[in-house]
Amino acid sequence: MLLTKQLLAFRPNKMDWIFAIKTFLAGILALYVAFSLNLAYPIWAIGTVFVIANPYSGMTSSKSIYRVLGTLLGAIVSIVVTPLLINTPWLFTLFLASWVAVCLYISLLDRTPRSYVSMLAGYTAVIICYNIIYFIDTVSIFDMAIGRFMEITIGVLCSAIVTTTLFPMHIGPAVKTRVSKTFKDTKSLFHQILLDSSQLKNYNNMLAQITRDIAEIHVMAVHLSYEKSALQGMTKPLQEMLHQMTMLIANLVAMAERVKQLDLLDTAYREQLQAIHVHIADFLQDEHVIDETQLNGLPEGFDEDFARLQAMSPASQQVILGSLKMDVRHFIQNIRAIRLIWQRIQQGDASLPESVTPLTTTYPNLHRDHGVAVRGGISAFLVILLATSFWIVSGWKAGFMMAEMAAISACILTAMDNPVPALKMFIRANLYAAVIVFIYAYGIFPHVTAFWQLVVVLAPFIIYCLMLFPHPPLTGIGLPLLMGTVMGLNLQNRYSLDQVFFFDASIGTVLGPLISVYIIHLVRAMSPDITAQRILSLHYKAIRQALYLPYGVQFRIHLRSMLDRIGVLNTKVVQSEHLKKNIQLALIESSAVIDLTRLQELMNKLPAQHPILITLEDLQQLLDDYFRAKEISQASDVLKNAILEKIQALQTEAATIEQQDTVQRLNISLNNIQSSLCHVNLTATAQSAGKGA
């Protein structure tokens, strides 16, 4: 009912028309070329155009390459394996089910568009192998595989030609706009933290939006190498800049938490903080080209401003103000480094400043959910095994279509938390497509005698479906409806439609996804709440790992992965209020893991016999135990109280350390751990920190 209302309310804009007409022309061109070459299945040429269609030319080009590579790999596997196993159907089925499972597992671990290669390699092998079996008497294995590769390649080439020559829409300007918006949002939140404490209750929402934007830009950047825009070839430096931007998130969260603590004690400091903010804002507002040698520069009088602030503040606020000063300094230096990288990117310079340590690795250390990937692979294995077994046992000639659709539907939506609702939409679209195919085949096509007539009768339906593509709520019906119709029509040079096969194939296209829905519901589907809880467990495990990491590149990469995980968490639409609270707290906890490395750093600096070392080691072990318990949802107040008692003991023992700078850093870290990792009442935290000073 909701979908019907959305379709009735849909009003295509100018860009929708341009995109739809361009894609339709590319599809018709691919179909014409396939007809001219007398290929066996021209539908794969036109279908490929629609599958890879995207308003942005860079996305279309990259997906084209990934589709060709995936198809090539799947075709090679089918050519190698089919002669060996075609006479042992059960072994053949086990191999194909295992192949798809492994490919899907790899695909789900890769959170970039490149995942399309491995996923397509999986179910393409199934499609080719099952078509070979069905047409074994008329087509050779090699011809079938090569034909499929040629058909898809023609679709890719035609799509690339049309999208890059007719009103090309590059993704570069869109990336630039998103980056500028993220800069603006980050600065706005910084100003809000220092100026308007009344808004700090909702700052998590703004931070969540920034983390989501960073994650989306990271994916968009992959496509820049496949188009001719101002940012062409800037994928790596742009992604590195985004890695550095996540460090700003930790700075902003830490500043907000310290300001909250200060406000609960006394707000008199606010007047002087506003004066400090004016100096910082003027310094950051300067839009001149940043000199790399001055990246660590600070506003004039920065230290003096904070010295005046601390001089006028009570003892209970001193440690917190020291922490705030450190966070503000890091924010200024980080944002200047990011601006310098962005300036170079816009000038076509892919180099990074020498003072910036790159966080990009060969295999980026971002969040990957192996549990979901394993369950996705298992569900695909069971789906193919069940569907193909039914085909073998029943002897149903058109059962290959059911098995193919089962394999495809088991793969295409598995990245979702719960693919079942989308698969049900997929099934509904296939039912609609069967009706439309029947109308075309028996009501319209008997009167079509020329290619131009075919173009005319297909245009209204195809263009309408394509106009739904740029709108995510409608893509779920537009794409399967269009693909189901195109594939069901099975257009060929010598067109004929076998009525028995038509009805058999229509039944197969519905039964295959139904099998997928059933298996995925049992094995793979998870609610957003369950997924969020699993990710939170990984988050707590990462905090434990940070306890033993020295500060450096390894730690920064680790923190980057933690903040990326928070970005993934913020995309989950959870229902539990408890989980929502824990997700918000997870961001605060991530901002304080640097204080765990500072404890480790302090322990390495102190003499081996210093009495405070034993207490620090005890605190480390208690924190490890506490977050291990949270990891398995068994955290207790007993462990938390033990941590707080140990922190109070350390604040007392800090007086035995001679170096005042070390004492201050220790008290800052203890305050941040108590407040941001243990989430103790902020007033009590601040008072305790003041006594420790």
C-alpha positions as CSV (number, residue, x, y, z in Angstrom):
1,M,0.0,0.0,0.0
2,L,2.8,2.4,0.9
3,L,4.6,1.5,-2.3
4,T,1.5,2.3,-4.4
5,K,1.2,5.7,-2.7
6,Q,4.9,6.4,-3.5
7,L,4.5,5.4,-7.1
8,L,1.4,7.6,-7.5
9,A,3.1,10.5,-5.8
10,F,6.2,10.1,-8.0
11,R,6.9,13.1,-10.2
12,P,10.1,12.7,-12.3
13,N,12.3,15.8,-12.6
14,K,14.5,16.9,-15.5
15,M,17.5,14.9,-14.3
16,D,15.4,11.7,-14.0
17,W,14.3,12.1,-17.7
18,I,17.8,12.7,-18.9
19,F,19.1,9.7,-17.0
20,A,16.3,7.4,-18.1
21,I,16.5,8.4,-21.8
22,K,20.3,8.1,-21.9
23,T,20.1,4.6,-20.3
24,F,17.3,3.5,-22.6
25,L,19.4,4.6,-25.6
26,A,22.4,2.7,-24.3
27,G,20.3,-0.4,-23.7
28,I,18.7,-0.2,-27.2
29,L,22.2,0.3,-28.8
30,A,23.5,-2.9,-26.9
31,L,20.4,-4.8,-28.1
32,Y,21.0,-3.7,-31.7
33,V,24.7,-4.7,-31.6
34,A,23.8,-8.1,-30.1
35,F,21.2,-8.7,-32.8
36,S,23.7,-7.7,-35.5
37,L,26.3,-10.1,-34.2
38,N,23.6,-12.8,-33.9
39,L,24.4,-13.6,-30.3
40,A,22.3,-16.2,-28.6
41,Y,21.0,-14.1,-25.8
42,P,20.9,-10.4,-26.6
43,I,18.8,-9.9,-23.4
44,W,22.1,-10.1,-21.4
45,A,23.5,-7.2,-23.3
46,I,20.5,-4.9,-22.7
47,G,20.1,-6.3,-19.2
48,T,23.7,-5.4,-18.3
49,V,23.1,-1.8,-19.2
50,F,20.2,-1.6,-16.8
51,V,22.0,-3.4,-14.0
52,I,25.0,-1.1,-14.0
53,A,22.9,2.1,-14.7
54,N,23.7,5.0,-12.4
55,P,23.2,8.8,-12.8
56,Y,27.0,9.3,-12.3
57,S,29.2,8.3,-15.1
58,G,32.1,7.4,-12.8
59,M,29.9,4.9,-10.9
60,T,28.6,3.4,-14.2
61,S,32.2,3.0,-15.5
62,S,33.5,1.4,-12.3
63,K,30.6,-0.9,-12.0
64,S,31.1,-1.8,-15.7
65,I,34.6,-2.9,-15.1
66,Y,33.7,-4.8,-12.0
67,R,30.9,-6.6,-13.9
68,V,33.2,-7.6,-16.7
69,L,35.9,-8.9,-14.3
70,G,33.3,-10.8,-12.3
71,T,31.7,-12.3,-15.4
72,L,35.1,-13.3,-16.8
73,L,36.1,-15.0,-13.5
74,G,32.7,-16.8,-13.4
75,A,33.0,-17.8,-17.0
76,I,36.5,-19.2,-16.5
77,V,35.3,-21.3,-13.5
78,S,32.4,-22.7,-15.5
79,I,34.6,-23.7,-18.4
80,V,37.1,-25.4,-16.1
81,V,34.7,-27.2,-13.8
82,T,31.8,-28.2,-16.0
83,P,33.6,-30.9,-18.1
84,L,34.9,-32.4,-14.9
85,L,31.7,-32.5,-12.9
86,I,28.8,-32.5,-15.3
87,N,28.4,-36.3,-15.0
88,T,28.3,-36.2,-11.2
89,P,25.4,-33.8,-10.5
90,W,25.5,-34.0,-6.7
91,L,29.3,-33.2,-6.6
92,F,28.7,-30.5,-9.2
93,T,26.0,-29.0,-7.0
94,L,28.2,-29.1,-3.9
95,F,31.0,-27.4,-5.8
96,L,28.9,-24.6,-7.1
97,A,27.2,-24.0,-3.7
98,S,30.6,-23.8,-2.1
99,W,32.0,-21.5,-4.8
100,V,29.1,-19.0,-4.4
101,A,29.4,-19.2,-0.6
102,V,33.1,-18.3,-0.7
103,C,32.6,-15.6,-3.2
104,L,29.7,-14.1,-1.2
105,Y,31.8,-14.2,2.0
106,I,34.6,-12.3,0.3
107,S,32.1,-9.8,-1.1
108,L,30.5,-9.1,2.2
109,L,33.9,-8.3,3.8
110,D,34.7,-5.7,1.2
111,R,32.7,-2.6,1.9
112,T,33.7,-0.9,-1.4
113,P,32.1,-1.2,-4.8
114,R,34.8,-3.7,-5.7
115,S,32.8,-6.3,-3.8
116,Y,30.7,-6.6,-6.9
117,V,33.5,-8.6,-8.6
118,S,33.5,-11.5,-6.2
119,M,29.7,-11.6,-5.8
120,L,29.1,-11.6,-9.6
121,A,31.8,-14.3,-10.1
122,G,29.9,-16.5,-7.8
123,Y,26.4,-16.5,-9.3
124,T,27.6,-16.0,-12.9
125,A,29.3,-19.4,-12.7
126,V,26.0,-20.9,-11.6
127,I,24.0,-19.2,-14.4
128,I,26.5,-20.3,-17.1
129,C,26.8,-23.9,-15.7
130,Y,23.0,-24.4,-15.4
131,N,22.4,-22.9,-18.9
132,I,25.0,-25.3,-20.2
133,I,23.2,-28.2,-18.7
134,Y,19.8,-27.1,-20.1
135,F,21.1,-26.5,-23.6
136,I,23.8,-29.3,-23.5
137,D,22.4,-30.8,-26.8
138,T,22.7,-27.5,-28.8
139,V,25.5,-25.4,-27.3
140,S,29.0,-26.2,-26.3
141,I,30.4,-25.2,-22.9
142,F,33.0,-22.8,-24.4
143,D,30.5,-21.1,-26.7
144,M,28.0,-20.6,-23.8
145,A,30.7,-19.0,-21.6
146,I,32.2,-16.9,-24.3
147,G,28.7,-15.8,-25.5
148,R,27.7,-14.7,-22.0
149,F,31.0,-12.7,-21.7
150,M,30.5,-11.1,-25.1
151,E,26.9,-10.1,-24.4
152,I,27.8,-8.5,-21.1
153,T,30.9,-6.8,-22.5
154,I,28.7,-5.3,-25.3
155,G,26.3,-3.9,-22.7
156,V,29.2,-2.4,-20.7
157,L,30.8,-0.8,-23.8
158,C,27.5,0.7,-25.0
159,S,26.7,2.0,-21.5
160,A,30.1,3.6,-21.3
161,I,29.8,5.3,-24.7
162,V,26.4,6.8,-24.1
163,T,26.9,7.9,-20.5
164,T,30.3,9.6,-21.1
165,T,29.2,11.4,-24.3
166,L,25.5,12.4,-23.7
167,F,25.2,14.9,-20.8
168,P,27.8,13.2,-18.6
169,M,27.2,13.7,-14.9
170,H,30.4,13.3,-13.0
171,I,30.7,12.3,-9.4
172,G,33.6,14.6,-8.7
173,P,31.5,17.7,-8.1
174,A,29.2,15.7,-5.9
175,V,32.1,14.5,-3.8
176,K,33.4,18.1,-3.6
177,T,30.0,19.3,-2.4
178,R,29.8,16.5,0.3
179,V,33.3,17.3,1.5
180,S,32.6,21.0,1.8
181,K,29.4,20.2,3.7
182,T,31.3,17.9,6.1
183,F,33.9,20.7,6.7
184,K,31.1,23.1,7.4
185,D,29.3,20.7,9.8
186,T,32.5,20.0,11.6
187,K,33.3,23.7,12.1
188,S,29.8,24.4,13.1
189,L,29.9,21.7,15.8
190,F,33.2,23.1,17.1
191,H,31.8,26.5,17.4
192,Q,28.6,25.1,19.1
193,I,30.7,23.2,21.7
194,L,32.7,26.3,22.7
195,L,29.8,28.8,22.5
196,D,26.4,27.2,23.2
197,S,26.4,24.6,26.0
198,S,22.6,24.3,25.8
199,Q,22.9,22.4,22.5
200,L,25.4,19.8,23.7
201,K,22.6,17.4,24.7
202,N,22.0,16.8,21.0
203,Y,25.6,16.9,19.7
204,N,25.6,13.1,19.2
205,N,23.1,13.5,16.4
206,M,25.4,15.9,14.5
207,L,28.4,13.7,15.1
208,A,26.5,10.7,13.8
209,Q,25.6,12.6,10.6
210,I,29.3,13.6,10.1
211,T,30.5,10.0,10.6
212,R,27.8,8.7,8.1
213,D,28.9,11.4,5.6
214,I,32.6,10.4,5.9
215,A,31.7,6.7,5.3
216,E,29.6,7.6,2.2
217,I,32.3,9.9,0.8
218,H,34.8,7.1,1.3
219,V,32.8,4.8,-0.9
220,M,32.1,7.5,-3.5
221,A,35.8,8.3,-3.8
222,V,36.4,4.8,-5.3
223,H,34.7,5.9,-8.5
224,L,36.8,9.0,-9.1
225,S,39.4,7.0,-11.1
226,Y,36.8,6.0,-13.7
227,E,35.7,9.5,-14.9
228,K,37.2,12.7,-16.2
229,S,36.5,15.3,-13.5
230,A,38.6,17.7,-11.5
231,L,39.1,15.0,-8.8
232,Q,40.1,12.2,-11.2
233,G,42.8,10.0,-9.7
234,M,42.4,11.5,-6.3
235,T,40.9,8.5,-4.6
236,K,43.8,7.6,-2.4
237,P,44.6,11.1,-1.1
238,L,40.9,11.8,-0.6
239,Q,40.4,8.6,1.4
240,E,43.5,9.4,3.4
241,M,42.0,12.9,4.2
242,L,38.8,11.2,5.4
243,H,40.9,8.9,7.6
244,Q,42.4,12.0,9.1
245,M,39.0,13.6,9.5
246,T,37.8,10.8,11.7
247,M,40.5,12.0,14.2
248,L,38.6,15.3,14.4
249,I,35.5,13.3,15.6
250,A,37.5,12.1,18.6
251,N,38.6,15.7,19.3
252,L,35.1,17.1,19.1
253,V,33.6,14.4,21.4
254,A,36.4,14.9,23.9
255,M,35.9,18.7,23.9
256,A,32.1,18.3,24.3
257,E,32.5,16.0,27.3
258,R,35.0,18.3,29.0
259,V,32.7,21.3,28.5
260,K,29.8,19.3,30.0
261,Q,31.9,18.6,33.1
262,L,32.9,22.2,33.5
263,D,29.4,23.4,33.2
264,L,28.2,21.2,36.0
265,L,30.7,22.7,38.3
266,D,30.7,26.4,37.4
267,T,29.8,28.3,34.3
268,A,31.9,31.4,35.1
269,Y,34.6,30.2,32.8
270,R,32.4,30.6,29.8
271,E,33.1,34.3,29.3
272,Q,36.8,33.8,29.0
273,L,36.2,30.7,26.8
274,Q,34.2,32.8,24.4
275,A,37.1,35.2,24.1
276,I,39.4,32.2,23.3
277,H,36.9,31.0,20.7
278,V,37.0,34.4,18.9
279,H,40.8,34.1,18.5
280,I,40.5,30.5,17.3
281,A,37.7,31.3,14.9
282,D,39.7,34.2,13.4
283,F,42.7,31.9,13.0
284,L,40.7,29.1,11.3
285,Q,38.8,31.5,9.1
286,D,41.9,32.6,7.3
287,E,41.5,31.0,3.8
288,H,45.1,31.5,2.6
289,V,47.2,28.6,1.3
290,I,48.6,26.8,4.3
291,D,52.3,26.4,4.5
292,E,53.3,22.9,5.4
293,T,56.1,24.2,7.7
294,Q,53.4,25.9,9.8
295,L,50.9,23.1,10.2
296,N,51.4,23.0,14.0
297,G,50.9,26.7,14.3
298,L,48.3,28.0,16.9
299,P,46.4,31.3,17.3
300,E,48.6,34.1,18.7
301,G,48.3,34.1,22.4
302,F,46.8,30.6,22.6
303,D,48.8,29.6,25.7
304,E,48.2,33.0,27.4
305,D,44.5,32.8,26.8
306,F,44.2,29.4,28.5
307,A,46.6,30.5,31.3
308,R,44.1,33.4,32.1
309,L,41.2,31.0,31.9
310,Q,42.9,28.6,34.4
311,A,43.9,31.4,36.7
312,M,40.3,32.6,37.1
313,S,38.9,29.1,37.6
314,P,38.5,27.0,40.8
315,A,40.8,24.1,41.6
316,S,38.0,21.6,40.8
317,Q,38.2,22.7,37.1
318,Q,42.0,22.8,36.6
319,V,42.5,19.2,35.3
320,I,39.5,19.4,33.1
321,L,40.6,22.7,31.6
322,G,44.0,21.2,31.0
323,S,42.4,18.4,29.1
324,L,40.2,20.9,27.1
325,K,43.2,22.9,26.1
326,M,44.9,19.7,24.8
327,D,41.9,18.7,22.8
328,V,41.4,22.2,21.3
329,R,45.1,22.3,20.3
330,H,44.8,18.9,18.6
331,F,41.7,20.0,16.8
332,I,43.3,23.1,15.4
333,Q,46.4,21.2,14.2
334,N,44.3,18.4,12.7
335,I,41.9,20.6,10.8
336,R,44.8,22.6,9.3
337,A,46.5,19.4,8.1
338,I,43.2,18.3,6.6
339,R,42.7,21.6,4.9
340,L,46.2,21.4,3.4
341,I,45.5,17.9,2.0
342,W,42.2,19.2,0.5
343,Q,44.0,22.2,-1.0
344,R,46.5,19.8,-2.7
345,I,43.7,17.5,-3.9
346,Q,41.9,20.4,-5.6
347,Q,45.2,21.4,-7.3
348,G,45.7,17.8,-8.6
349,D,48.5,17.1,-6.1
350,A,48.1,13.6,-4.6
351,S,51.0,13.9,-2.2
352,L,50.6,14.1,1.6
353,P,52.4,16.6,3.9
354,E,55.5,15.0,5.4
355,S,54.2,15.6,8.9
356,V,51.0,13.7,8.3
357,T,51.3,10.0,9.0
358,P,49.2,8.1,6.4
359,L,46.6,5.7,7.9
360,T,45.7,4.0,4.6
361,T,47.0,0.4,4.5
362,T,47.0,-2.1,1.6
363,Y,43.9,-3.7,3.2
364,P,42.3,-0.9,5.1
365,N,41.7,-1.6,8.8
366,L,38.0,-0.7,8.7
367,H,35.1,-2.5,10.3
368,R,34.4,-5.9,8.8
369,D,31.7,-8.2,10.1
370,H,33.0,-11.7,9.6
371,G,29.9,-13.2,11.4
372,V,27.5,-11.7,8.9
373,A,29.8,-12.7,6.0
374,V,29.9,-16.3,7.3
375,R,26.1,-16.5,7.8
376,G,25.6,-15.0,4.3
377,G,27.9,-17.6,2.7
378,I,26.1,-20.4,4.6
379,S,22.7,-19.2,3.5
380,A,23.8,-19.0,-0.1
381,F,25.2,-22.5,0.1
382,L,22.0,-23.9,1.5
383,V,19.8,-22.0,-1.0
384,I,21.7,-23.4,-4.0
385,L,21.9,-26.8,-2.5
386,L,18.2,-27.0,-1.8
387,A,17.0,-25.4,-5.1
388,T,19.4,-27.5,-7.3
389,S,18.5,-30.7,-5.4
390,F,14.8,-30.1,-6.1
391,W,15.7,-29.6,-9.8
392,I,17.7,-32.9,-9.9
393,V,15.1,-34.9,-7.9
394,S,12.0,-33.6,-9.7
395,G,13.4,-33.8,-13.2
396,W,11.6,-30.5,-13.9
397,K,13.1,-29.3,-17.2
398,A,12.7,-25.6,-16.4
399,G,14.0,-26.1,-12.9
400,F,17.3,-24.6,-13.9
401,M,15.6,-21.2,-14.0
402,M,14.4,-21.7,-10.4
403,A,18.0,-22.7,-9.3
404,E,19.5,-19.7,-11.1
405,M,17.0,-17.2,-9.5
406,A,17.6,-18.8,-6.1
407,A,21.4,-18.2,-6.5
408,I,21.0,-14.6,-7.7
409,S,18.5,-13.7,-5.0
410,A,20.6,-15.3,-2.3
411,C,23.5,-13.0,-3.2
412,I,22.2,-9.6,-4.3
413,L,20.7,-8.3,-1.1
414,T,22.7,-10.2,1.6
415,A,24.6,-7.1,2.7
416,M,21.4,-5.8,4.4
417,D,20.7,-6.6,8.1
418,N,17.5,-8.3,7.1
419,P,17.2,-8.9,3.3
420,V,13.8,-10.7,3.6
421,P,11.5,-7.6,3.1
422,A,13.5,-6.5,0.1
423,L,13.4,-10.1,-1.3
424,K,9.7,-10.1,-0.9
425,M,9.6,-6.9,-3.0
426,F,11.8,-8.7,-5.5
427,I,9.3,-11.6,-5.7
428,R,6.4,-9.2,-6.1
429,A,8.2,-7.4,-8.9
430,N,8.8,-10.7,-10.7
431,L,5.1,-11.5,-10.5
432,Y,4.3,-8.1,-12.0
433,A,7.0,-8.7,-14.6
434,A,5.4,-12.0,-15.6
435,V,2.1,-10.2,-16.3
436,I,3.8,-7.5,-18.3
437,V,5.8,-10.2,-20.3
438,F,2.5,-11.9,-21.1
439,I,0.9,-8.6,-22.4
440,Y,4.0,-7.8,-24.6
441,A,4.4,-11.4,-25.9
442,Y,0.8,-12.1,-26.8
443,G,-0.7,-8.7,-27.2
444,I,2.0,-6.4,-28.7
445,F,4.8,-8.4,-30.2
446,P,2.7,-10.2,-32.8
447,H,2.3,-6.8,-34.5
448,V,6.0,-5.9,-34.3
449,T,7.9,-6.6,-37.5
450,A,10.9,-4.2,-37.4
451,F,13.5,-3.1,-34.9
452,W,12.3,0.5,-34.7
453,Q,8.8,-0.8,-33.8
454,L,10.3,-2.8,-31.0
455,V,12.1,0.3,-29.7
456,V,8.8,2.3,-29.8
457,V,6.7,-0.3,-27.9
458,L,9.4,-0.9,-25.2
459,A,10.3,2.8,-24.7
460,P,7.4,3.9,-22.4
461,F,7.7,1.0,-19.9
462,I,11.5,0.9,-19.8
463,I,11.9,4.7,-19.5
464,Y,9.4,4.8,-16.7
465,C,11.2,2.0,-14.7
466,L,14.5,3.8,-15.3
467,M,13.2,7.0,-13.8
468,L,12.6,5.2,-10.6
469,F,16.3,4.2,-10.3
470,P,17.7,7.5,-8.8
471,H,15.1,7.4,-6.0
472,P,16.2,4.7,-3.3
473,P,12.7,4.0,-2.0
474,L,11.5,3.2,-5.6
475,T,14.6,1.4,-6.8
476,G,13.5,-1.8,-5.0
477,I,10.6,-2.1,-7.4
478,G,11.9,-0.4,-10.5
479,L,15.1,-2.5,-11.0
480,P,13.6,-6.1,-10.5
481,L,10.5,-5.1,-12.4
482,L,12.6,-4.0,-15.4
483,M,15.0,-6.9,-15.2
484,G,12.3,-9.4,-14.8
485,T,10.5,-8.1,-17.8
486,V,13.5,-7.9,-20.1
487,M,14.8,-11.3,-19.1
488,G,11.3,-12.8,-19.4
489,L,10.8,-11.4,-22.9
490,N,14.0,-13.3,-24.0
491,L,14.4,-11.2,-27.2
492,Q,16.2,-12.9,-30.1
493,N,16.6,-12.5,-33.8
494,R,14.2,-15.3,-34.5
495,Y,11.7,-14.5,-31.8
496,S,9.3,-17.1,-30.6
497,L,7.8,-17.7,-27.2
498,D,7.1,-21.3,-26.0
499,Q,4.0,-21.0,-23.9
500,V,4.8,-24.0,-21.8
501,F,8.3,-22.8,-21.1
502,F,7.0,-19.3,-20.4
503,F,4.8,-20.5,-17.6
504,D,7.4,-22.9,-16.3
505,A,10.0,-20.1,-16.3
506,S,7.6,-17.7,-14.6
507,I,7.0,-20.2,-11.9
508,G,10.7,-20.8,-11.5
509,T,11.5,-17.1,-11.2
510,V,9.1,-16.9,-8.2
511,L,10.0,-20.3,-6.5
512,G,13.7,-19.5,-6.6
513,P,13.5,-16.3,-4.5
514,L,10.9,-18.0,-2.2
515,I,13.6,-20.6,-1.3
516,S,16.0,-17.8,-0.7
517,V,13.6,-15.9,1.5
518,Y,13.0,-19.0,3.6
519,I,16.6,-20.0,4.1
520,I,17.8,-16.4,4.6
521,H,15.1,-15.8,7.2
522,L,16.3,-18.9,9.2
523,V,20.1,-18.4,8.7
524,R,21.1,-14.9,7.7
525,A,18.4,-12.3,8.7
526,M,19.0,-10.3,11.8
527,S,17.2,-7.3,13.2
528,P,19.1,-4.0,13.4
529,D,19.1,-4.4,17.2
530,I,20.9,-7.8,17.0
531,T,23.4,-6.4,14.4
532,A,24.0,-3.3,16.6
533,Q,24.6,-5.5,19.7
534,R,27.1,-7.6,17.8
535,I,29.0,-4.5,16.6
536,L,29.0,-3.1,20.1
537,S,30.7,-6.3,21.3
538,L,33.4,-5.7,18.7
539,H,33.7,-2.1,20.0
540,Y,34.3,-3.2,23.5
541,K,36.9,-5.7,22.3
542,A,38.7,-2.9,20.5
543,I,38.8,-0.9,23.7
544,R,40.5,-3.8,25.4
545,Q,43.0,-4.0,22.6
546,A,43.8,-0.3,22.9
547,L,44.9,-0.8,26.5
548,Y,48.2,-2.4,25.3
549,L,48.9,-0.3,22.1
550,P,51.6,2.3,22.2
551,Y,50.7,5.7,20.7
552,G,51.7,5.9,17.1
553,V,50.6,4.9,13.6
554,Q,49.3,1.5,14.8
555,F,47.1,3.1,17.5
556,R,45.8,5.8,15.0
557,I,44.8,3.0,12.6
558,H,43.1,1.2,15.4
559,L,41.2,4.3,16.4
560,R,40.3,4.9,12.8
561,S,38.7,1.4,12.7
562,M,36.8,2.1,15.9
563,L,35.4,5.4,14.6
564,D,34.5,3.7,11.3
565,R,32.6,1.1,13.4
566,I,30.7,3.9,15.1
567,G,29.8,5.2,11.7
568,V,28.4,1.8,10.8
569,L,26.5,1.7,14.1
570,N,24.9,5.0,13.4
571,T,23.3,3.6,10.2
572,K,21.3,1.0,12.2
573,V,17.7,1.9,12.9
574,V,17.5,0.3,16.3
575,Q,14.3,0.1,18.4
576,S,15.8,-0.6,21.9
577,E,16.3,2.6,23.9
578,H,19.1,0.8,25.8
579,L,20.9,0.1,22.6
580,K,20.5,3.7,21.4
581,K,22.1,4.9,24.6
582,N,25.0,2.4,24.2
583,I,25.6,3.5,20.6
584,Q,25.8,7.2,21.8
585,L,28.1,6.2,24.6
586,A,30.3,4.2,22.2
587,L,31.3,7.4,20.4
588,I,32.2,9.0,23.8
589,E,34.2,5.8,24.7
590,S,36.1,6.0,21.4
591,S,37.2,9.5,22.2
592,A,38.9,8.4,25.4
593,V,40.9,5.4,24.2
594,I,43.8,7.7,23.6
595,D,44.0,8.1,27.4
596,L,44.6,4.3,27.7
597,T,47.7,4.6,25.5
598,R,48.8,7.6,27.6
599,L,48.7,5.3,30.7
600,Q,50.8,2.8,28.8
601,E,53.2,5.6,27.8
602,L,53.5,6.8,31.4
603,M,54.2,3.3,32.7
604,N,57.1,3.0,30.2
605,K,58.6,6.3,31.4
606,L,58.5,5.7,35.1
607,P,61.3,3.9,36.9
608,A,60.9,0.2,37.2
609,Q,60.6,0.3,41.0
610,H,58.2,3.2,41.2
611,P,55.3,2.3,43.6
612,I,52.6,3.7,41.3
613,L,53.4,1.2,38.6
614,I,51.6,-1.7,40.4
615,T,48.5,0.4,40.8
616,L,48.6,1.4,37.1
617,E,48.9,-2.3,36.1
618,D,46.0,-3.1,38.4
619,L,43.9,-0.4,36.7
620,Q,44.8,-1.8,33.3
621,Q,43.7,-5.3,34.3
622,L,40.4,-4.0,35.8
623,L,39.6,-2.1,32.6
624,D,40.4,-5.2,30.6
625,D,38.1,-7.3,32.8
626,Y,35.3,-4.6,32.7
627,F,35.2,-4.3,28.9
628,R,35.6,-8.1,28.5
629,A,32.4,-8.4,30.6
630,K,30.7,-5.7,28.5
631,E,31.7,-7.6,25.4
632,I,29.6,-10.6,26.5
633,S,26.9,-8.4,28.0
634,Q,27.8,-9.3,31.6
635,A,29.2,-6.0,32.9
636,S,28.6,-5.4,36.6
637,D,28.8,-2.4,38.9
638,V,31.3,-4.4,41.0
639,L,34.0,-4.1,38.4
640,K,33.1,-0.4,37.7
641,N,33.3,0.5,41.4
642,A,36.7,-1.3,41.6
643,I,37.9,0.8,38.7
644,L,36.8,4.0,40.4
645,E,38.4,3.1,43.6
646,K,41.7,2.4,41.8
647,I,41.5,5.7,40.0
648,Q,41.0,7.5,43.3
649,A,44.1,5.7,44.7
650,L,46.1,6.7,41.6
651,Q,45.0,10.4,42.0
652,T,46.4,10.2,45.6
653,E,49.6,8.4,44.6
654,A,50.2,10.9,41.8
655,A,51.7,13.2,44.4
656,T,54.8,10.8,44.6
657,I,55.7,11.7,41.0
658,E,58.2,14.5,40.8
659,Q,57.6,15.7,37.3
660,Q,54.6,18.1,37.4
661,D,53.9,17.7,33.7
662,T,53.6,13.9,34.2
663,V,51.3,14.4,37.2
664,Q,49.0,16.7,35.1
665,R,48.9,14.2,32.2
666,L,48.1,11.4,34.5
667,N,45.3,13.3,36.2
668,I,43.9,14.3,32.8
669,S,43.8,10.7,31.6
670,L,42.3,9.4,34.8
671,N,39.6,12.1,34.6
672,N,38.8,11.2,31.0
673,I,38.8,7.4,31.7
674,Q,36.4,7.9,34.6
675,S,34.1,10.2,32.8
676,S,34.1,8.9,29.2
677,L,34.8,5.2,29.6
678,C,33.0,4.5,32.9
679,H,30.4,7.2,32.5
680,V,30.4,8.2,36.1
681,N,28.3,11.2,37.2
682,L,30.0,14.2,35.7
683,T,29.9,16.3,38.9
684,A,31.5,13.6,40.9
685,T,34.1,13.1,38.2
686,A,35.1,16.7,38.1
687,Q,35.3,17.0,41.9
688,S,37.4,13.9,42.1
689,A,39.7,15.2,39.3
690,G,40.1,18.5,41.2
691,K,41.2,16.8,44.3
692,G,43.7,14.7,42.4
693,A,45.2,17.9,41.0
